[in-house]
Amino acid sequence: MWARFRQYFKGFPAQEKVAQLMVTYGLRVHEGSVYAGEIKLSDTAMARAAGVDRRVVTATVETVDKNGELRSFFDRLRPVCHLREVAPLMNWGAIEIVPTNASKPGILAGVAAIIAQAVDDPHGFIVTEAPVPERLLPQIKQVDGVKSVVLH
């Protein structure tokens, strides 16, 4: 994914560092400012986190605002709460699956089947590298046991 955006920050490694930080934490750029959800962050706070001068943050936001593709992407970012570290404290489970061959079909289905047999009201999210074609929704809805599907 990052290779797609690297071209916009070519020759500006500090801006690239700030932009990568924004992606890592789901920080969005909206109307010339950086936000964590609806919380507006100062350029100074961003600069401190990235280890750069605050003017680099300002320049990064300007770079994003000037480019339609970047603006569209960064305006849609949202922070995600990663519960992996607190799951044990809450008596929850957190699983990271590292496949031997990610192109082998059935890995997620197998894992999901095992979890579904042991967990009440399980549901999950699948994020793909490309948009899921709408034409697949009827097939996905017909999978035995699927209650509903929401395409984002």
C-alpha positions in Angstrom: 0.0 0.0 0.0 2.7 2.5 1.0 4.4 2.1 -2.4 1.4 3.7 -3.9 1.8 6.9 -1.9 5.6 7.1 -1.6 5.8 9.0 -4.9 4.0 12.0 -3.4 6.6 12.3 -0.7 9.7 11.7 -2.9 12.5 13.9 -1.8 10.7 14.7 1.5 11.6 11.8 3.9 10.4 13.7 7.0 7.0 14.3 5.4 6.9 10.6 4.5 7.7 9.8 8.1 4.8 12.0 9.3 2.4 10.5 6.7 3.4 6.9 7.8 2.7 7.8 11.4 -0.7 9.1 10.4 -1.5 5.8 8.7 -0.1 3.7 11.6 -2.4 5.5 14.1 -5.4 6.1 11.7 -5.0 9.9 11.9 -7.0 11.7 9.3 -6.3 15.0 7.5 -9.4 17.1 7.2 -9.6 20.7 6.2 -6.0 21.4 6.9 -5.8 19.7 10.3 -4.9 16.3 11.7 -7.5 14.4 13.7 -7.7 11.3 15.9 -11.4 10.6 15.3 -13.0 14.0 16.1 -10.1 15.1 18.3 -8.0 17.8 16.6 -4.3 17.3 17.1 -1.7 20.1 17.2 1.1 20.2 14.8 3.5 20.4 17.7 2.1 17.1 19.2 2.3 15.4 15.9 5.9 16.7 15.4 7.0 15.4 18.8 5.5 12.0 18.1 7.2 11.8 14.6 10.5 13.3 15.8 10.4 16.2 13.3 9.9 20.0 13.3 6.3 21.1 13.5 6.7 22.8 10.1 7.2 19.4 8.6 3.7 18.4 9.9 2.3 21.5 8.3 4.0 20.8 5.0 2.8 17.2 5.1 -0.8 18.3 5.6 -0.4 20.7 2.7 0.9 17.9 0.5 -2.1 15.8 1.4 -4.5 18.6 0.8 -3.1 19.4 -2.6 -3.5 15.9 -4.0 -6.9 14.4 -4.6 -5.9 10.8 -4.1 -4.0 11.5 -0.8 -6.8 13.8 0.4 -9.4 11.2 -0.2 -7.4 8.5 1.5 -6.3 10.5 4.5 -9.7 12.0 5.1 -11.2 8.5 5.5 -8.7 7.2 8.1 -10.0 6.3 11.5 -8.2 5.1 14.6 -8.7 1.5 15.5 -8.6 0.2 19.0 -6.2 -2.8 19.1 -7.3 -4.9 22.0 -4.6 -7.6 21.6 -2.7 -6.4 24.6 -5.7 -6.0 26.9 -7.6 -9.1 25.8 -6.1 -11.2 28.6 -7.0 -8.6 31.2 -10.6 -8.8 30.0 -10.7 -12.6 29.7 -11.0 -12.2 26.0 -9.1 -14.0 23.2 -6.9 -12.5 20.6 -5.4 -14.5 17.8 -2.8 -13.7 15.1 -2.8 -16.1 12.3 0.5 -16.5 10.3 -0.2 -18.8 7.3 2.5 -21.0 5.7 0.9 -20.1 2.3 -1.6 -17.2 2.4 -2.9 -18.1 -1.0 -4.1 -21.5 0.2 -7.9 -21.4 0.4 -9.8 -22.3 3.5 -7.4 -21.1 6.2 -9.8 -18.4 7.6 -12.8 -20.7 7.1 -11.1 -23.4 9.2 -10.1 -21.0 11.9 -13.6 -19.3 11.9 -15.3 -22.7 12.2 -13.3 -23.7 15.2 -14.0 -20.4 16.9 -17.7 -20.4 16.0 -18.1 -23.8 17.7 -16.7 -22.5 21.0 -17.7 -18.8 21.1 -21.2 -17.3 21.6 -22.3 -14.8 19.0 -19.0 -14.6 17.1 -18.6 -12.2 14.2 -15.6 -10.8 12.4 -14.3 -8.2 9.9 -12.4 -9.0 6.8 -10.2 -6.3 5.2 -9.1 -7.0 1.6 -6.4 -5.4 -0.6 -9.0 -4.6 -3.2 -12.7 -3.7 -3.0 -15.0 -6.7 -2.7 -17.2 -6.8 -5.8 -20.8 -6.3 -5.0 -21.7 -9.2 -7.3 -20.2 -11.5 -4.6 -22.6 -10.4 -1.9 -25.4 -12.8 -2.9 -22.9 -15.7 -2.8 -21.5 -14.6 0.6 -25.0 -14.3 2.0 -25.8 -17.9 0.9 -22.9 -19.3 2.9 -24.4 -21.6 5.5 -24.6 -19.8 8.8 -24.2 -16.2 7.5 -26.7 -14.0 9.3 -25.9 -10.7 7.5 -23.2 -9.0 5.4 -22.4 -5.3 5.4 -20.1 -4.1 2.6 -18.1 -1.0 3.6 
